Amino acid sequence: MRVAVAFGLLAALALSTPSFAAGEIGRVKSVTGVATVTRGKDKPAQLARGQLLRVSDVIQTGKDGGLGITFLDNSRFAVGPNTNLALNQFEFDKTTQRGRFESQLNKGTIAVVSGQIAKEKGADAMRVRTPVSVLAARGTRFVVQVP
């Protein structure tokens, strides 16, 4: 069920085109239920459609929560219910289409359509960490679930 919800969000994301501002790494494209972001020592704030995301943001969804996110390199994440996801690193050069992207899935589910960063040849430029593993992506679609 969770994976089906995640893929549904990915389908909705595929139809949208991002518009980015300075300093942001991604933008919330869709929100359902409770979804918050914590920045540094700030208190969690409710996420809304169109809200920007930055490096070091920690995203948390509730039992009915879900998010669709589009990143600067056109990577797309569908974040499922009861998920805790940290956006640890994101560097992207629009000119060379190269960079690095690392997220940490502590709990929950994400479905990913990787963007330009993951298409770098011979590099593990896009990584998703979990409490027990590290997934390096090279231009693909995948789902990661942490109970």
C-alpha positions in Angstrom: 0.0 0.0 0.0 2.8 2.5 1.0 4.7 1.7 -2.2 1.6 2.3 -4.3 1.1 5.7 -2.7 4.7 6.6 -3.3 4.5 5.7 -7.0 1.2 7.7 -7.3 3.0 10.7 -6.0 5.9 10.1 -8.4 3.4 10.1 -11.3 2.1 13.5 -10.2 5.6 14.8 -9.9 6.6 13.8 -13.4 4.1 16.2 -14.9 5.5 19.3 -13.1 8.4 21.6 -14.0 10.4 23.1 -11.1 11.2 26.8 -10.6 14.1 27.4 -8.2 15.4 30.3 -6.1 18.9 30.9 -4.8 20.0 28.7 -2.0 17.3 26.1 -2.4 17.9 22.5 -3.4 14.3 21.4 -4.1 10.7 22.4 -3.8 7.6 20.7 -2.4 5.3 19.8 -5.3 2.5 18.1 -3.3 1.5 17.5 0.3 -1.0 15.2 1.9 -1.7 15.0 5.6 0.9 16.1 8.2 4.4 16.8 6.8 6.9 19.0 8.6 10.4 20.3 8.1 13.0 21.1 10.7 15.9 23.5 10.0 18.7 23.5 12.4 17.5 24.2 15.9 14.2 25.6 14.8 10.9 23.9 15.7 9.3 21.8 13.1 7.2 23.8 10.6 4.3 22.5 8.5 5.2 22.0 4.8 3.1 23.4 2.1 3.0 23.1 -1.7 5.7 25.3 -3.3 7.8 25.5 -0.2 11.6 25.4 -0.8 13.9 22.9 0.8 17.6 23.4 1.8 20.6 21.3 2.7 20.3 20.0 6.3 16.5 20.0 6.3 14.9 17.1 8.1 11.5 16.1 6.7 9.0 14.2 8.9 5.6 12.9 7.7 2.8 11.7 9.9 0.7 8.5 9.7 -1.4 10.1 7.0 1.4 12.3 5.5 3.1 12.2 2.1 5.1 14.6 0.0 6.3 15.0 -3.6 9.6 16.8 -4.0 11.4 17.9 -7.1 15.1 18.8 -6.7 17.3 21.2 -8.7 18.8 18.3 -10.8 15.3 17.0 -11.6 15.5 14.2 -9.1 12.0 13.4 -7.7 11.2 11.9 -4.3 7.8 10.6 -3.2 7.9 10.5 0.6 5.5 8.1 2.2 3.7 8.1 5.6 5.6 7.9 8.9 8.9 8.9 7.3 12.0 10.7 8.6 14.3 11.9 5.8 17.4 14.2 6.2 18.7 16.1 3.2 22.4 15.9 4.1 24.2 17.1 1.0 23.3 18.6 -2.4 25.7 20.2 -4.8 24.7 20.7 -8.5 26.4 22.7 -11.3 23.7 23.5 -13.9 26.4 24.1 -16.6 28.2 20.7 -16.3 25.2 18.8 -14.9 27.4 17.3 -12.2 27.2 17.2 -8.5 26.6 15.2 -5.3 23.4 14.3 -3.5 23.1 12.4 -0.2 20.0 11.8 1.9 19.5 9.8 5.0 16.3 7.7 5.3 16.0 7.0 9.1 12.4 5.6 8.9 9.6 5.2 6.4 9.5 5.0 2.6 10.7 7.0 -0.3 10.3 6.3 -4.0 12.9 8.0 -6.2 13.3 8.9 -9.8 16.9 10.0 -10.0 17.9 13.2 -11.9 21.1 14.4 -13.5 23.4 13.9 -10.6 22.9 10.1 -10.6 23.7 10.0 -14.3 27.4 10.8 -13.7 29.5 8.0 -15.2 31.6 6.0 -12.9 30.6 7.9 -9.8 28.4 7.2 -6.8 27.2 10.8 -6.8 23.7 10.1 -5.5 23.4 8.2 -2.3 20.6 7.2 0.1 21.8 6.2 3.5 19.7 4.1 5.9 20.5 2.9 9.4 22.0 -0.3 8.0 23.1 0.4 4.4 24.1 2.9 1.7 22.5 2.8 -1.7 24.4 4.4 -4.6 22.1 5.3 -7.5 23.2 5.6 -11.2 20.3 6.9 -13.2 17.4 4.8 -12.1 14.1 4.5 -10.3 13.9 2.8 -6.9 12.1 2.5 -3.6 13.7 2.4 -0.2 11.8 1.3 2.9 13.1 1.4 6.5 10.7 -0.1 9.1 
